[in-house]
Every structure is written in C-alpha cells, then in structure tokens.
Amino acid sequence: MDLTGARWRKSSRSSGNGGDCVEVADNLPGVVGVRDSKDPTGPALVFGPPSWRAFVAQLPGRD
C-alpha cells in the first residue's frame, strides 16, 4: 500500500517520555496507517477505519 501522501501525527496515546511513540495517519481515504516514530521509513500497519475504531475503543483508559 502506498502511504506517500500520509500526514503522520503522534498519537495522543503515546508515551510522553520520548520512548514509545506511535504515529497515526488518518488522512487517506479508506485506510488508517500506524507506524513507529523511531523508524519512519520502516513498516507500517494499515487498518480499515471500522477496524481502527474498534481497536481504539478497546484501549485502556478510554472512558
């Protein structure tokens, strides 16, 4: 999948200590990209929007 046009942002769920940072790109039609901010040229996971919403809904601390 080509994620060239992705606009990556640091997830609000990432650690604030500079270590565990996840970046999310949700500006592409029909997909949500997820990658490790420490390896921006490495692999990325790709989710469909319904799957991404279901995943995020299961994260701890979402009240």
PQR file of N, CA, C, O and H, with PARSE charges and radii, in Angstrom:
ATOM      1  N   MET A   1       0.851  -1.177   0.000 -0.4000 1.5000
ATOM      2  CA  MET A   1       0.000   0.000   0.000 -0.0000 2.0000
ATOM      3  C   MET A   1       0.897   1.241   0.000  0.5500 1.7000
ATOM      4  O   MET A   1       1.871   1.316   0.749 -0.5500 1.4000
ATOM      5  N   ASP A   2       0.561   2.183  -0.828 -0.4000 1.5000
ATOM      6  CA  ASP A   2       1.336   3.422  -0.933 -0.0000 2.0000
ATOM      7  C   ASP A   2       0.832   4.427   0.099  0.5500 1.7000
ATOM      8  O   ASP A   2      -0.312   4.877   0.029 -0.5500 1.4000
ATOM      9  H   ASP A   2      -0.230   2.122  -1.436  0.4000 1.0000
ATOM     10  N   LEU A   3       1.683   4.771   1.046 -0.4000 1.5000
ATOM     11  CA  LEU A   3       1.341   5.744   2.083 -0.0000 2.0000
ATOM     12  C   LEU A   3       2.080   7.062   1.882  0.5500 1.7000
ATOM     13  O   LEU A   3       2.268   7.824   2.830 -0.5500 1.4000
ATOM     14  H   LEU A   3       2.612   4.405   1.103  0.4000 1.0000
ATOM     15  N   THR A   4       2.501   7.331   0.638 -0.4000 1.5000
ATOM     16  CA  THR A   4       3.279   8.530   0.331 -0.0000 2.0000
ATOM     17  C   THR A   4       2.586   9.812   0.766  0.5500 1.7000
ATOM     18  O   THR A   4       3.255  10.718   1.264 -0.5500 1.4000
ATOM     19  H   THR A   4       2.348   6.712  -0.133  0.4000 1.0000
ATOM     20  N   GLY A   5       1.293   9.923   0.601 -0.4000 1.5000
ATOM     21  CA  GLY A   5       0.572  11.144   0.947 -0.0000 2.0000
ATOM     22  C   GLY A   5       0.124  11.217   2.395  0.5500 1.7000
ATOM     23  O   GLY A   5      -0.605  12.132   2.781 -0.5500 1.4000
ATOM     24  H   GLY A   5       0.750   9.188   0.197  0.4000 1.0000
ATOM     25  N   ALA A   6       0.557  10.258   3.194 -0.4000 1.5000
ATOM     26  CA  ALA A   6       0.114  10.218   4.594 -0.0000 2.0000
ATOM     27  C   ALA A   6       0.656  11.410   5.372  0.5500 1.7000
ATOM     28  O   ALA A   6       1.821  11.780   5.235 -0.5500 1.4000
ATOM     29  H   ALA A   6       1.149   9.515   2.881  0.4000 1.0000
ATOM     30  N   ARG A   7      -0.210  12.003   6.190 -0.4000 1.5000
ATOM     31  CA  ARG A   7       0.201  13.051   7.134 -0.0000 2.0000
ATOM     32  C   ARG A   7       0.225  12.397   8.515  0.5500 1.7000
ATOM     33  O   ARG A   7      -0.815  12.128   9.116 -0.5500 1.4000
ATOM     34  H   ARG A   7      -1.157  11.702   6.301  0.4000 1.0000
ATOM     35  N   TRP A   8       1.428  12.155   8.991 -0.4000 1.5000
ATOM     36  CA  TRP A   8       1.617  11.436  10.247 -0.0000 2.0000
ATOM     37  C   TRP A   8       1.552  12.395  11.428  0.5500 1.7000
ATOM     38  O   TRP A   8       2.073  13.509  11.369 -0.5500 1.4000
ATOM     39  H   TRP A   8       2.273  12.374   8.503  0.4000 1.0000
ATOM     40  N   ARG A   9       0.911  11.951  12.490 -0.4000 1.5000
ATOM     41  CA  ARG A   9       0.863  12.715  13.742 -0.0000 2.0000
ATOM     42  C   ARG A   9       1.100  11.753  14.895  0.5500 1.7000
ATOM     43  O   ARG A   9       0.755  10.573  14.826 -0.5500 1.4000
ATOM     44  H   ARG A   9       0.488  11.046  12.538  0.4000 1.0000
ATOM     45  N   LYS A  10       1.689  12.275  15.941 -0.4000 1.5000
ATOM     46  CA  LYS A  10       1.942  11.447  17.118 -0.0000 2.0000
ATOM     47  C   LYS A  10       0.613  11.140  17.794  0.5500 1.7000
ATOM     48  O   LYS A  10      -0.201  12.035  18.020 -0.5500 1.4000
ATOM     49  H   LYS A  10       1.969  13.234  15.997  0.4000 1.0000
ATOM     50  N   SER A  11       0.408   9.901  18.107 -0.4000 1.5000
ATOM     51  CA  SER A  11      -0.820   9.503  18.777 -0.0000 2.0000
ATOM     52  C   SER A  11      -0.886  10.093  20.179  0.5500 1.7000
ATOM     53  O   SER A  11       0.122  10.168  20.881 -0.5500 1.4000
ATOM     54  H   SER A  11       1.069   9.174  17.923  0.4000 1.0000
ATOM     55  N   SER A  12      -2.070  10.505  20.573 -0.4000 1.5000
ATOM     56  CA  SER A  12      -2.254  11.023  21.937 -0.0000 2.0000
ATOM     57  C   SER A  12      -2.081   9.921  22.966  0.5500 1.7000
ATOM     58  O   SER A  12      -1.950  10.208  24.156 -0.5500 1.4000
ATOM     59  H   SER A  12      -2.890  10.444  20.003  0.4000 1.0000
ATOM     60  N   ARG A  13      -2.077   8.678  22.537 -0.4000 1.5000
ATOM     61  CA  ARG A  13      -1.902   7.539  23.436 -0.0000 2.0000
ATOM     62  C   ARG A  13      -0.425   7.172  23.622  0.5500 1.7000
ATOM     63  O   ARG A  13      -0.113   6.247  24.372 -0.5500 1.4000
ATOM     64  H   ARG A  13      -2.183   8.445  21.570  0.4000 1.0000
ATOM     65  N   SER A  14       0.475   7.876  22.956 -0.4000 1.5000
ATOM     66  CA  SER A  14       1.903   7.586  23.058 -0.0000 2.0000
ATOM     67  C   SER A  14       2.470   8.057  24.384  0.5500 1.7000
ATOM     68  O   SER A  14       1.929   8.955  25.030 -0.5500 1.4000
ATOM     69  H   SER A  14       0.222   8.627  22.346  0.4000 1.0000
ATOM     70  N   SER A  15       3.550   7.443  24.766 -0.4000 1.5000
ATOM     71  CA  SER A  15       4.258   7.819  25.990 -0.0000 2.0000
ATOM     72  C   SER A  15       4.845   9.216  25.834  0.5500 1.7000
ATOM     73  O   SER A  15       5.311   9.573  24.752 -0.5500 1.4000
ATOM     74  H   SER A  15       3.989   6.713  24.242  0.4000 1.0000
ATOM     75  N   GLY A  16       4.827   9.998  26.888 -0.4000 1.5000
ATOM     76  CA  GLY A  16       5.368  11.355  26.844 -0.0000 2.0000
ATOM     77  C   GLY A  16       6.842  11.432  27.165  0.5500 1.7000
ATOM     78  O   GLY A  16       7.395  12.531  27.211 -0.5500 1.4000
ATOM     79  H   GLY A  16       4.448   9.707  27.767  0.4000 1.0000
ATOM     80  N   ASN A  17       7.507  10.303  27.391 -0.4000 1.5000
ATOM     81  CA  ASN A  17       8.915  10.321  27.788 -0.0000 2.0000
ATOM     82  C   ASN A  17       9.873  10.198  26.613  0.5500 1.7000
ATOM     83  O   ASN A  17      11.075  10.021  26.815 -0.5500 1.4000
ATOM     84  H   ASN A  17       7.059   9.410  27.354  0.4000 1.0000
ATOM     85  N   GLY A  18       9.365  10.287  25.394 -0.4000 1.5000
ATOM     86  CA  GLY A  18      10.243  10.235  24.224 -0.0000 2.0000
ATOM     87  C   GLY A  18      10.597   8.840  23.778  0.5500 1.7000
ATOM     88  O   GLY A  18      11.388   8.680  22.849 -0.5500 1.4000
ATOM     89  H   GLY A  18       8.389  10.431  25.230  0.4000 1.0000
ATOM     90  N   GLY A  19      10.044   7.834  24.400 -0.4000 1.5000
ATOM     91  CA  GLY A  19      10.394   6.463  24.043 -0.0000 2.0000
ATOM     92  C   GLY A  19       9.391   5.802  23.125  0.5500 1.7000
ATOM     93  O   GLY A  19       9.645   5.645  21.931 -0.5500 1.4000
ATOM     94  H   GLY A  19       9.401   7.964  25.155  0.4000 1.0000
ATOM     95  N   ASP A  20       8.264   5.417  23.667 -0.4000 1.5000
ATOM     96  CA  ASP A  20       7.271   4.651  22.923 -0.0000 2.0000
ATOM     97  C   ASP A  20       6.306   5.584  22.209  0.5500 1.7000
ATOM     98  O   ASP A  20       5.297   5.997  22.779 -0.5500 1.4000
ATOM     99  H   ASP A  20       8.058   5.544  24.637  0.4000 1.0000
ATOM    100  N   CYS A  21       6.614   5.912  20.969 -0.4000 1.5000
ATOM    101  CA  CYS A  21       5.773   6.836  20.216 -0.0000 2.0000
ATOM    102  C   CYS A  21       5.189   6.147  18.994  0.5500 1.7000
ATOM    103  O   CYS A  21       5.906   5.557  18.186 -0.5500 1.4000
ATOM    104  H   CYS A  21       7.435   5.576  20.506  0.4000 1.0000
ATOM    105  N   VAL A  22       3.893   6.233  18.881 -0.4000 1.5000
ATOM    106  CA  VAL A  22       3.175   5.702  17.738 -0.0000 2.0000
ATOM    107  C   VAL A  22       2.659   6.885  16.937  0.5500 1.7000
ATOM    108  O   VAL A  22       2.133   7.846  17.498 -0.5500 1.4000
ATOM    109  H   VAL A  22       3.310   6.712  19.538  0.4000 1.0000
ATOM    110  N   GLU A  23       2.815   6.807  15.622 -0.4000 1.5000
ATOM    111  CA  GLU A  23       2.276   7.836  14.749 -0.0000 2.0000
ATOM    112  C   GLU A  23       1.124   7.252  13.951  0.5500 1.7000
ATOM    113  O   GLU A  23       1.151   6.090  13.546 -0.5500 1.4000
ATOM    114  H   GLU A  23       3.243   6.026  15.167  0.4000 1.0000
ATOM    115  N   VAL A  24       0.116   8.076  13.734 -0.4000 1.5000
ATOM    116  CA  VAL A  24      -1.091   7.659  13.033 -0.0000 2.0000
ATOM    117  C   VAL A  24      -1.307   8.599  11.857  0.5500 1.7000
ATOM    118  O   VAL A  24      -1.113   9.809  11.976 -0.5500 1.4000
ATOM    119  H   VAL A  24       0.094   9.020  14.063  0.4000 1.0000
ATOM    120  N   ALA A  25      -1.709   8.041  10.726 -0.4000 1.5000
ATOM    121  CA  ALA A  25      -2.089   8.833   9.555 -0.0000 2.0000
ATOM    122  C   ALA A  25      -3.520   8.450   9.217  0.5500 1.7000
ATOM    123  O   ALA A  25      -3.793   7.324   8.800 -0.5500 1.4000
ATOM    124  H   ALA A  25      -1.866   7.058  10.630  0.4000 1.0000
ATOM    125  N   ASP A  26      -4.437   9.405   9.403 -0.4000 1.5000
ATOM    126  CA  ASP A  26      -5.842   9.115   9.126 -0.0000 2.0000
ATOM    127  C   ASP A  26      -6.415  10.030   8.043  0.5500 1.7000
ATOM    128  O   ASP A  26      -7.623  10.259   7.983 -0.5500 1.4000
ATOM    129  H   ASP A  26      -4.216  10.319   9.741  0.4000 1.0000
ATOM    130  N   ASN A  27      -5.540  10.543   7.202 -0.4000 1.5000
ATOM    131  CA  ASN A  27      -5.982  11.447   6.141 -0.0000 2.0000
ATOM    132  C   ASN A  27      -6.171  10.762   4.785  0.5500 1.7000
ATOM    133  O   ASN A  27      -6.589  11.408   3.824 -0.5500 1.4000
ATOM    134  H   ASN A  27      -4.559  10.358   7.251  0.4000 1.0000
ATOM    135  N   LEU A  28      -5.876   9.490   4.699 -0.4000 1.5000
ATOM    136  CA  LEU A  28      -6.000   8.786   3.424 -0.0000 2.0000
ATOM    137  C   LEU A  28      -7.372   8.120   3.318  0.5500 1.7000
ATOM    138  O   LEU A  28      -7.869   7.586   4.309 -0.5500 1.4000
ATOM    139  H   LEU A  28      -5.537   8.966   5.480  0.4000 1.0000
ATOM    140  N   PRO A  29      -7.985   8.140   2.148 -0.5600 1.5000
ATOM    141  CA  PRO A  29      -9.321   7.560   2.018  0.2800 2.0000
ATOM    142  C   PRO A  29      -9.311   6.043   2.234  0.5500 1.7000
ATOM    143  O   PRO A  29      -8.578   5.311   1.569 -0.5500 1.4000
ATOM    144  N   GLY A  30     -10.131   5.595   3.170 -0.4000 1.5000
ATOM    145  CA  GLY A  30     -10.333   4.165   3.372 -0.0000 2.0000
ATOM    146  C   GLY A  30      -9.307   3.431   4.193  0.5500 1.7000
ATOM    147  O   GLY A  30      -9.443   2.225   4.397 -0.5500 1.4000
ATOM    148  H   GLY A  30     -10.727   6.190   3.710  0.4000 1.0000
ATOM    149  N   VAL A  31      -8.263   4.121   4.683 -0.4000 1.5000
ATOM    150  CA  VAL A  31      -7.241   3.443   5.482 -0.0000 2.0000
ATOM    151  C   VAL A  31      -6.744   4.340   6.613  0.5500 1.7000
ATOM    152  O   VAL A  31      -6.814   5.567   6.535 -0.5500 1.4000
ATOM    153  H   VAL A  31      -8.153   5.101   4.518  0.4000 1.0000
ATOM    154  N   VAL A  32      -6.244   3.700   7.657 -0.4000 1.5000
ATOM    155  CA  VAL A  32      -5.557   4.390   8.749 -0.0000 2.0000
ATOM    156  C   VAL A  32      -4.192   3.713   8.881  0.5500 1.7000
ATOM    157  O   VAL A  32      -4.113   2.503   9.093 -0.5500 1.4000
ATOM    158  H   VAL A  32      -6.187   2.704   7.720  0.4000 1.0000
ATOM    159  N   GLY A  33      -3.126   4.492   8.755 -0.4000 1.5000
ATOM    160  CA  GLY A  33      -1.770   3.964   8.882 -0.0000 2.0000
ATOM    161  C   GLY A  33      -1.247   4.163  10.297  0.5500 1.7000
ATOM    162  O   GLY A  33      -1.567   5.150  10.959 -0.5500 1.4000
ATOM    163  H   GLY A  33      -3.190   5.475   8.582  0.4000 1.0000
ATOM    164  N   VAL A  34      -0.441   3.214  10.748 -0.4000 1.5000
ATOM    165  CA  VAL A  34       0.161   3.277  12.076 -0.0000 2.0000
ATOM    166  C   VAL A  34       1.623   2.866  11.928  0.5500 1.7000
ATOM    167  O   VAL A  34       1.931   1.862  11.286 -0.5500 1.4000
ATOM    168  H   VAL A  34      -0.181   2.412  10.210  0.4000 1.0000
ATOM    169  N   ARG A  35       2.531   3.659  12.534 -0.4000 1.5000
ATOM    170  CA  ARG A  35       3.955   3.319  12.448 -0.0000 2.0000
ATOM    171  C   ARG A  35       4.673   3.728  13.726  0.5500 1.7000
ATOM    172  O   ARG A  35       4.138   4.469  14.550 -0.5500 1.4000
ATOM    173  H   ARG A  35       2.280   4.475  13.055  0.4000 1.0000
ATOM    174  N   ASP A  36       5.878   3.236  13.873 -0.4000 1.5000
ATOM    175  CA  ASP A  36       6.759   3.569  14.983 -0.0000 2.0000
ATOM    176  C   ASP A  36       7.500   4.853  14.628  0.5500 1.7000
ATOM    177  O   ASP A  36       8.185   4.907  13.607 -0.5500 1.4000
ATOM    178  H   ASP A  36       6.313   2.633  13.204  0.4000 1.0000
ATOM    179  N   SER A  37       7.371   5.877  15.448 -0.4000 1.5000
ATOM    180  CA  SER A  37       8.006   7.159  15.133 -0.0000 2.0000
ATOM    181  C   SER A  37       9.528   7.072  15.106  0.5500 1.7000
ATOM    182  O   SER A  37      10.185   7.896  14.471 -0.5500 1.4000
ATOM    183  H   SER A  37       6.814   5.834  16.277  0.4000 1.0000
ATOM    184  N   LYS A  38      10.087   6.086  15.787 -0.4000 1.5000
ATOM    185  CA  LYS A  38      11.543   5.933  15.797 -0.0000 2.0000
ATOM    186  C   LYS A  38      12.054   5.284  14.508  0.5500 1.7000
ATOM    187  O   LYS A  38      13.259   5.264  14.261 -0.5500 1.4000
ATOM    188  H   LYS A  38       9.553   5.417  16.303  0.4000 1.0000
ATOM    189  N   ASP A  39      11.141   4.753  13.687 -0.4000 1.5000
ATOM    190  CA  ASP A  39      11.511   4.089  12.439 -0.0000 2.0000
ATOM    191  C   ASP A  39      10.551   4.520  11.325  0.5500 1.7000
ATOM    192  O   ASP A  39       9.800   3.695  10.806 -0.5500 1.4000
ATOM    193  H   ASP A  39      10.162   4.770  13.887  0.4000 1.0000
ATOM    194  N   PRO A  40      10.569   5.814  10.952 -0.5600 1.5000
ATOM    195  CA  PRO A  40       9.587   6.319   9.995  0.2800 2.0000
ATOM    196  C   PRO A  40       9.682   5.718   8.596  0.5500 1.7000
ATOM    197  O   PRO A  40       8.711   5.780   7.841 -0.5500 1.4000
ATOM    198  N   THR A  41      10.809   5.147   8.235 -0.4000 1.5000
ATOM    199  CA  THR A  41      10.925   4.507   6.920 -0.0000 2.0000
ATOM    200  C   THR A  41      10.685   3.008   7.005  0.5500 1.7000
ATOM    201  O   THR A  41      10.735   2.312   5.991 -0.5500 1.4000
ATOM    202  H   THR A  41      11.597   5.096   8.848  0.4000 1.0000
ATOM    203  N   GLY A  42      10.427   2.512   8.191 -0.4000 1.5000
ATOM    204  CA  GLY A  42      10.165   1.084   8.391 -0.0000 2.0000
ATOM    205  C   GLY A  42       8.731   0.733   8.034  0.5500 1.7000
ATOM    206  O   GLY A  42       8.011   1.533   7.436 -0.5500 1.4000
ATOM    207  H   GLY A  42      10.386   3.077   9.015  0.4000 1.0000
ATOM    208  N   PRO A  43       8.333  -0.457   8.406 -0.5600 1.5000
ATOM    209  CA  PRO A  43       6.991  -0.912   8.054  0.2800 2.0000
ATOM    210  C   PRO A  43       5.900  -0.143   8.790  0.5500 1.7000
ATOM    211  O   PRO A  43       6.121   0.415   9.865 -0.5500 1.4000
ATOM    212  N   ALA A  44       4.739  -0.130   8.192 -0.4000 1.5000
ATOM    213  CA  ALA A  44       3.560   0.485   8.805 -0.0000 2.0000
ATOM    214  C   ALA A  44       2.420  -0.520   8.754  0.5500 1.7000
ATOM    215  O   ALA A  44       2.314  -1.320   7.824 -0.5500 1.4000
ATOM    216  H   ALA A  44       4.559  -0.583   7.319  0.4000 1.0000
ATOM    217  N   LEU A  45       1.585  -0.464   9.757 -0.4000 1.5000
ATOM    218  CA  LEU A  45       0.357  -1.252   9.749 -0.0000 2.0000
ATOM    219  C   LEU A  45      -0.730  -0.425   9.090  0.5500 1.7000
ATOM    220  O   LEU A  45      -0.726   0.803   9.186 -0.5500 1.4000
ATOM    221  H   LEU A  45       1.671   0.185  10.512  0.4000 1.0000
ATOM    222  N   VAL A  46      -1.661  -1.091   8.421 -0.4000 1.5000
ATOM    223  CA  VAL A  46      -2.761  -0.404   7.762 -0.0000 2.0000
ATOM    224  C   VAL A  46      -4.066  -1.056   8.212  0.5500 1.7000
ATOM    225  O   VAL A  46      -4.228  -2.274   8.135 -0.5500 1.4000
ATOM    226  H   VAL A  46      -1.665  -2.088   8.343  0.4000 1.0000
ATOM    227  N   PHE A  47      -4.981  -0.228   8.678 -0.4000 1.5000
ATOM    228  CA  PHE A  47      -6.288  -0.683   9.140 -0.0000 2.0000
ATOM    229  C   PHE A  47      -7.380  -0.022   8.317  0.5500 1.7000
ATOM    230  O   PHE A  47      -7.201   1.093   7.825 -0.5500 1.4000
ATOM    231  H   PHE A  47      -4.849   0.761   8.740  0.4000 1.0000
ATOM    232  N   GLY A  48      -8.495  -0.690   8.165 -0.4000 1.5000
ATOM    233  CA  GLY A  48      -9.699  -0.041   7.661 -0.0000 2.0000
ATOM    234  C   GLY A  48     -10.270   0.803   8.793  0.5500 1.7000
ATOM    235  O   GLY A  48     -10.096   0.447   9.958 -0.5500 1.4000
ATOM    236  H   GLY A  48      -8.641  -1.595   8.564  0.4000 1.0000
ATOM    237  N   PRO A  49     -10.945   1.907   8.492 -0.5600 1.5000
ATOM    238  CA  PRO A  49     -11.480   2.759   9.549  0.2800 2.0000
ATOM    239  C   PRO A  49     -12.341   2.032  10.590  0.5500 1.7000
ATOM    240  O   PRO A  49     -12.188   2.313  11.779 -0.5500 1.4000
ATOM    241  N   PRO A  50     -13.238   1.112  10.208 -0.5600 1.5000
ATOM    242  CA  PRO A  50     -14.017   0.428  11.248  0.2800 2.0000
ATOM    243  C   PRO A  50     -13.133  -0.410  12.184  0.5500 1.7000
ATOM    244  O   PRO A  50     -13.370  -0.450  13.391 -0.5500 1.4000
ATOM    245  N   SER A  51     -12.131  -1.067  11.632 -0.4000 1.5000
ATOM    246  CA  SER A  51     -11.215  -1.861  12.457 -0.0000 2.0000
ATOM    247  C   SER A  51     -10.405  -0.966  13.387  0.5500 1.7000
ATOM    248  O   SER A  51     -10.175  -1.316  14.545 -0.5500 1.4000
ATOM    249  H   SER A  51     -11.939  -1.035  10.651  0.4000 1.0000
ATOM    250  N   TRP A  52      -9.974   0.184  12.885 -0.4000 1.5000
ATOM    251  CA  TRP A  52      -9.215   1.124  13.713 -0.0000 2.0000
ATOM    252  C   TRP A  52     -10.074   1.636  14.868  0.5500 1.7000
ATOM    253  O   TRP A  52      -9.620   1.676  16.012 -0.5500 1.4000
ATOM    254  H   TRP A  52     -10.161   0.469  11.944  0.4000 1.0000
ATOM    255  N   ARG A  53     -11.306   2.023  14.573 -0.4000 1.5000
ATOM    256  CA  ARG A  53     -12.198   2.493  15.637 -0.0000 2.0000
ATOM    257  C   ARG A  53     -12.432   1.417  16.685  0.5500 1.7000
ATOM    258  O   ARG A  53     -12.453   1.715  17.880 -0.5500 1.4000
ATOM    259  H   ARG A  53     -11.675   1.990  13.644  0.4000 1.0000
ATOM    260  N   ALA A  54     -12.608   0.164  16.255 -0.4000 1.5000
ATOM    261  CA  ALA A  54     -12.810  -0.938  17.192 -0.0000 2.0000
ATOM    262  C   ALA A  54     -11.562  -1.145  18.053  0.5500 1.7000
ATOM    263  O   ALA A  54     -11.673  -1.393  19.254 -0.5500 1.4000
ATOM    264  H   ALA A  54     -12.590  -0.077  15.285  0.4000 1.0000
ATOM    265  N   PHE A  55     -10.383  -1.046  17.449 -0.4000 1.5000
ATOM    266  CA  PHE A  55      -9.128  -1.189  18.193 -0.0000 2.0000
ATOM    267  C   PHE A  55      -8.989  -0.090  19.245  0.5500 1.7000
ATOM    268  O   PHE A  55      -8.721  -0.372  20.413 -0.5500 1.4000
ATOM    269  H   PHE A  55     -10.293  -0.844  16.474  0.4000 1.0000
ATOM    270  N   VAL A  56      -9.172   1.149  18.830 -0.4000 1.5000
ATOM    271  CA  VAL A  56      -9.016   2.287  19.743 -0.0000 2.0000
ATOM    272  C   VAL A  56     -10.040   2.215  20.883  0.5500 1.7000
ATOM    273  O   VAL A  56      -9.733   2.583  22.017 -0.5500 1.4000
ATOM    274  H   VAL A  56      -9.390   1.378  17.882  0.4000 1.0000
ATOM    275  N   ALA A  57     -11.237   1.751  20.587 -0.4000 1.5000
ATOM    276  CA  ALA A  57     -12.282   1.652  21.610 -0.0000 2.0000
ATOM    277  C   ALA A  57     -11.908   0.673  22.722  0.5500 1.7000
ATOM    278  O   ALA A  57     -12.428   0.769  23.834 -0.5500 1.4000
ATOM    279  H   ALA A  57     -11.487   1.452  19.666  0.4000 1.0000
ATOM    280  N   GLN A  58     -11.008  -0.271  22.427 -0.4000 1.5000
ATOM    281  CA  GLN A  58     -10.610  -1.267  23.419 -0.0000 2.0000
ATOM    282  C   GLN A  58      -9.388  -0.861  24.244  0.5500 1.7000
ATOM    283  O   GLN A  58      -8.985  -1.596  25.146 -0.5500 1.4000
ATOM    284  H   GLN A  58     -10.585  -0.349  21.524  0.4000 1.0000
ATOM    285  N   LEU A  59      -8.804   0.277  23.955 -0.4000 1.5000
ATOM    286  CA  LEU A  59      -7.615   0.711  24.699 -0.0000 2.0000
ATOM    287  C   LEU A  59      -7.981   1.050  26.142  0.5500 1.7000
ATOM    288  O   LEU A  59      -9.036   1.632  26.394 -0.5500 1.4000
ATOM    289  H   LEU A  59      -9.130   0.874  23.222  0.4000 1.0000
ATOM    290  N   PRO A  60      -7.121   0.692  27.081 -0.5600 1.5000
ATOM    291  CA  PRO A  60      -7.382   1.035  28.492  0.2800 2.0000
ATOM    292  C   PRO A  60      -7.444   2.550  28.674  0.5500 1.7000
ATOM    293  O   PRO A  60      -6.759   3.304  27.982 -0.5500 1.4000
ATOM    294  N   GLY A  61      -8.271   2.974  29.611 -0.4000 1.5000
ATOM    295  CA  GLY A  61      -8.345   4.395  29.945 -0.0000 2.0000
ATOM    296  C   GLY A  61      -9.287   5.190  29.074  0.5500 1.7000
ATOM    297  O   GLY A  61      -9.357   6.413  29.194 -0.5500 1.4000
ATOM    298  H   GLY A  61      -8.827   2.362  30.173  0.4000 1.0000
ATOM    299  N   ARG A  62     -10.018   4.515  28.195 -0.4000 1.5000
ATOM    300  CA  ARG A  62     -10.988   5.238  27.347 -0.0000 2.0000
ATOM    301  C   ARG A  62     -12.334   5.191  28.034  0.5500 1.7000
ATOM    302  O   ARG A  62     -13.052   4.195  27.941 -0.5500 1.4000
ATOM    303  H   ARG A  62      -9.961   3.521  28.099  0.4000 1.0000
ATOM    304  N   ASP A  63     -12.676   6.260  28.720 -0.4000 1.5000
ATOM    305  CA  ASP A  63     -13.956   6.318  29.436 -0.0000 2.0000
ATOM    306  C   ASP A  63     -14.899   7.306  28.815  0.5500 1.7000
ATOM    307  O   ASP A  63     -16.019   7.477  29.295 -0.5500 1.4000
ATOM    308  H   ASP A  63     -12.093   7.069  28.796  0.4000 1.0000
TER
END
